[in-house]
Amino acid sequence: MEATLLTVNIGQAVRAAYATHEAGTGLDKRPVAGPVAVAAPGPKGTGGSGLAGDAIVDTLRHGGDDQAVYAYAREDLDDWQRRLGRDLPNGIFGENLTTAGLDVTGARIGERWRVGPRLLLEVTSPRIPCRTFQGRLGEPGWIKRFTQAAVPGAYFRVLEPGEIRAGDPVRVEHRPGHDITIGLAFRALTTHRDLLPRLLDAGDALHPEAREKAATYAAKYAVECGR
C-alpha cells in the first residue's frame, strides 16, 4: 500500500471544560480542504504549531520547532475504534496529519518523511498523553489505557517547509541505522525508564527534552553502578 496523507487537521483555540489551560485548548482539530503551509514555528515557549492556522495554546508545554507537527496512523485509529466501540474521525487525537500505509509507532527517531513535493519532516519523539487529551476523548482512565497500548503517534520537526494537502504521497527518505523507534522511546519515557539510556543512540535527532532525561538517567545509573 502506498503511504498517503489522508487528511491535514488543524484546530482553533476554544474554551472547553476539559482544557487544563485557562486560555483553552487547540486540541480539537478537524480536516481542512486545500493546501496548508507548514514551516518551523520557532523555539518552544514562543513558537506554536508548524501548520498555518493551527492553534497551540499552551506553548510552554507543547509545540515549538521540535514538536511542530504531530502524526497518527489511520490504522491505529481504526484499532482504537474497535477497542472503544465508537467512531474516531481523523484529527480526534489532536493529530495534524492522519496517515495511511505507514507504521508510525515503528518510525525511528531521526527518520525523515517527504510529504507532498516539498515538505520534509524529521521524527523527534512520541506523544505523551495528558489530562486535556483524556478530557477531549471523554474516556475514563484514558491516560493509563493509552500509555499501556504504547501506540502514541509521532512528533516531527520541519527540515524543509512546504505546502501539503489531503491525498499527498508520503515517502520515507531517510531511515537511521539505530533501532530507537517511537514505540521504544515512548516506553522509555513512561513505563520502562530503564530503557532511557538507549535513547541516546538517536543522537541530536531526539527531542532535546527527551535527550536530557535520557542523559540524566544514564549519568545517575552510572554513578549508582560505580558505588
Buried (B, 14 or more C-beta within 10 A) or exposed (E): EEBBBBBBBBBBBBEBEBBBBEEBBBBBBBBBEEBBEBBBBBEBEEBBBBBEEBBBBBBEBBBBBBBBBBBBBBBBBEBBEEEEEEEBEBBBBBBBBBBBBBBBBEBBBBBBBBBBEEBBBBBBBBBBBBEBBBBBBEBEEBBEBBBEBBBBBBBBBBBBEBBBBBEBEBBBEBEBEBEBBBBBBBBBBBEEBEBBBBBBBBEEBBBBBBBEBBBEBBEEBEEEEEE
